[in-house]
């Protein structure tokens, strides 16, 4: 049984879609900007390591947002089959 009844002022499902979409867009932009910034920091080892870590962690956030959206869609389809 879910302990949370709503998310962001919407139902739990709609709020989850909203936050997953926001996170997906935000971290996709962060990955793109970090990739463009990568060329500028190649000469500085400290900034290079931070930029690589930022790209990797932001990539994980993009993947987890996509998995959340897929999971919400799969649950929606299974509920209508019964």
N, C-alpha and C positions, 0 to 999 in steps of 0.2 A: 504494500500500500504506500502510495506516495505521500510524503510529509509536506511537500510544497504544493500549494493549490494554484498558484499563478506565478508568472515570470514577466517582468517588465510591464505589468499592467494588462497583460493578455493571459489567455489560457496557457497552461504549461507547455503544450505542444507548439503553439504559435510563438510564444516567447523564446522557446528553444531554437526554433527556426530563425527568429530575429537575431538572437545573439550569435548563432553559428554563421549566419550570413555576414553580420558585422565583423566578426573575427576573421572570416575568410577574406573579406575585402581588405581589411586593415593589414593583415600579415602578408597578403600578396603584394601590396604596395611596399611594405617594408623589405621584402625579398628583392623586389625589382630595384628599389633605391640602393640597397646594399650591394647588389650586383653591379650597378653603375658606379658606385663609390669604390668598388674593389680596385679599379685601375689606378685611382689616385693614391691608395695606401700601400701599393706593392713595395715601395722603397722603405717603409717604416715597419719593422717586424712586430712591434707592439700593437699598432693599429691594424695590421694585417690579421693577426690572431683574433682580435676582438671582432673584426668584420666577418671573418670566417665563422666564428661562433655565432654571431648574430644571424648569418644566413642559414646555418644549420638549425638553430632553435626556431627561427621564424618558419622554416620549411616544415618542421614538426608541427607547428601550430596550424599551418595550412592543411597538412594531411589529417590532423585530428578534427578540424572543422569539416572537412569533406566526409570523413567517416561518421561524424555526428549527423550530418544531413542525410547520408545514405541510411544510417540506422533509423532515423525518424521516418523516412519514406518507407522502409521495409516494414516497420511496425504498423504504419498506416495501411498498407496493402494487406497485411495479414489480418488486421482487425475487420476489414470489409469482406474477407473470404469466408468468415464464419457466420 
